């Protein structure tokens, strides 16, 4: 599983990344979490608000910090 957290490096983006990593660790799933700051790559997903989370190419959240429980549903927990 490949998870991307989009954001330029703002505090909310860092928090979103922490939440995603914590959810992955708690769920015990095999997933790679990648932080993406490249605005062209982010725009390529049709995302124009950050933070955003993409799981296996599917945009799951835009413009907010997701809840850990919400992330777990996206990764099959």
Secondary structure, DSSP 8 states (H G I E B T S, - for coil): -EEEEE-SS-HHHHHHHHHHHHHHHHHT---EEEEE--HHHHHHTT--SSSEEEETTEEEEESS---HHHHHHHTT-
